[in-house]
């Protein structure tokens, strides 16, 4: 596990650090603490990470710029903040959990479990997907998204207007975030259930989902029954 | 001055002729006065002289409803109608020896049998000791005797009601002024109302004031003086309400013009009155037009109240339009005053609201989540990891809360209290951030007071926006300087400046707004606040002008 803590309150950072080491034990490969936004952005750009713990109020700077960058990366982001009223917005941007201050070890561990195991985010709805595009970050509304295809460590987002965007997060991670309306119908596909027009069986027991825009997406053999039941 | 008869065709007044001397036959209806003078310039030493006026009665009176004769003449006299003595006013020819007797305005009854349709003669045997050069300028009115008296009474009572309204207004606005001595427009309005009250009372008192003709000039001078006052005060009032460039100079010029009108041609009374009123109207009109042009609130309505007297003047007489006009203009002024009072009330309510908001903002400082939750999180950690230090932390927190409680409802607090607040805050932040904070003071005058938590806010900003120097410290310094013009607090932050460019997007708006609002609350506009980056970190200065 490679973890970055972005927190400007030294005492709190130390607390998070201590608890994180305690929770992950030997599985922790690296743990870095940065207390300002500028350095944190540089660090994210230049290193590979598995998880970022982010405070949204850093030295009076607006943490949402930082948040947008973080959620566009391959890793999951957990926000640890004193402002509970930022929780909904944070979830809309696609954080895996929001830990309000003050927190204890149990709450932190719960957040880690969410991020590490494939637990779904539950009721908290993501509304935007941040995508890196020509050095800038573009926010794509989830309602424009039809389905997602896994492409190695990355994913391809297929949008309603027929365009395609690349995302740094893996299909597994996006599945976690999008679980409320998207289903993994195939090991390489995550589809919005409401977009499926029909489910057909082709020769050689190939199951296909026909989308409202006419596209065909294969359904995994093992998933067919589940998907059909959910779709009906 | 006014025509009281409702029936204009009762009589026709012909030429009046004069003769110095005294003879009983001059009273007779039939007498050849063709060699008498139509004008005599001067009759000195109160000599007796006669005047004869031929009057045509066009309609005879009804039975038991005799005609009356209202006369307004300079002099003491006996009055004859067709040779019959119908009245006596003083002692003609003996004015110098006898005390003042008689009145300026009198109404005589004419026996019914003497006012048949046809030609008649009114003869006066007079002497004019006090105004020997004012011979034969008198107003004459013939109407039903009862009507003459009633009309005058009605006019007098209406005008007194009118005047009374302004008297009440004058007292009311005087009291308003006394309760707020800065509201000069209230005082001016009050004085205007009082002057109009006195003016109307001086002009419309013929019904009950038994005044000897020798005092008439005094009365006219009183009228002029009050009219002069009104002629200045009304445009002056509008100048306050509708400011224009070079106000002082123009007002001085205007006073000059008024004084010239007042002093030159001092005995041409009607000329003076008309000139004063006209000057007042023209200058007021100019000022209000300028106000309307600049879209000052209320100017357009006042413009209408200024134009209305012109309409009245065209429709009726000068006197009617003068008093109706004065009434309207004063109403316009009252309207302006009510607008300004409303503005003041709104401003006051706004300031109350603002004070409440500032108080809430002060209270919020310690419960806003960023401060409270971060503090509690650190506190939990200290308690878990180093309980003894945790206790000290709790004590520091308790002290800050206590200080906030003490200053919560005040608009100014002693500087020592503010500094104590800053020091406790630093203590808390040291536990949280584990940075060595220090606060230096220089030249602090412990007698001074400042609005609560403004230095505290600067300190908070300094802590939030700064990264420590290489020795893990951030220093703050408070410097006080004062001279006869101003007091100045400089609040300096010494911190790392390496990250400034990366963190230019600062969210310190609300803190600075709080400081500015607090300064306005206590010092109105007599303050200056600057906040700039420097080579060592940050510098804030608060200047309070005396």
Boltz contact constraints between the chains, C-beta under 6 A:
constraints:
  - contact:
      token1: [A, 9]
      token2: [B, 374]
      max_distance: 6.0
  - contact:
      token1: [A, 9]
      token2: [B, 432]
      max_distance: 6.0
  - contact:
      token1: [A, 10]
      token2: [B, 433]
      max_distance: 6.0
  - contact:
      token1: [A, 10]
      token2: [B, 434]
      max_distance: 6.0
  - contact:
      token1: [A, 11]
      token2: [B, 378]
      max_distance: 6.0
  - contact:
      token1: [A, 11]
      token2: [B, 381]
      max_distance: 6.0
  - contact:
      token1: [A, 11]
      token2: [B, 432]
      max_distance: 6.0
  - contact:
      token1: [A, 11]
      token2: [B, 434]
      max_distance: 6.0
  - contact:
      token1: [A, 12]
      token2: [B, 377]
      max_distance: 6.0
  - contact:
      token1: [A, 12]
      token2: [B, 378]
      max_distance: 6.0
  - contact:
      token1: [A, 15]
      token2: [B, 381]
      max_distance: 6.0
  - contact:
      token1: [A, 36]
      token2: [B, 499]
      max_distance: 6.0
  - contact:
      token1: [A, 38]
      token2: [B, 499]
      max_distance: 6.0
  - contact:
      token1: [A, 38]
      token2: [B, 502]
      max_distance: 6.0
  - contact:
      token1: [A, 57]
      token2: [B, 370]
      max_distance: 6.0
  - contact:
      token1: [A, 59]
      token2: [B, 464]
      max_distance: 6.0
  - contact:
      token1: [A, 59]
      token2: [B, 465]
      max_distance: 6.0
  - contact:
      token1: [A, 60]
      token2: [B, 464]
      max_distance: 6.0
  - contact:
      token1: [A, 60]
      token2: [B, 465]
      max_distance: 6.0
  - contact:
      token1: [A, 60]
      token2: [B, 506]
      max_distance: 6.0
  - contact:
      token1: [A, 60]
      token2: [B, 507]
      max_distance: 6.0
  - contact:
      token1: [A, 61]
      token2: [B, 503]
      max_distance: 6.0
  - contact:
      token1: [A, 82]
      token2: [B, 369]
      max_distance: 6.0
  - contact:
      token1: [A, 82]
      token2: [B, 370]
      max_distance: 6.0
  - contact:
      token1: [A, 82]
      token2: [B, 373]
      max_distance: 6.0
  - contact:
      token1: [A, 82]
      token2: [B, 374]
      max_distance: 6.0
  - contact:
      token1: [A, 83]
      token2: [B, 369]
      max_distance: 6.0
  - contact:
      token1: [A, 101]
      token2: [B, 373]
      max_distance: 6.0
  - contact:
      token1: [A, 101]
      token2: [B, 377]
      max_distance: 6.0
  - contact:
      token1: [A, 102]
      token2: [B, 376]
      max_distance: 6.0
  - contact:
      token1: [A, 102]
      token2: [B, 377]
      max_distance: 6.0
  - contact:
      token1: [A, 102]
      token2: [B, 380]
      max_distance: 6.0
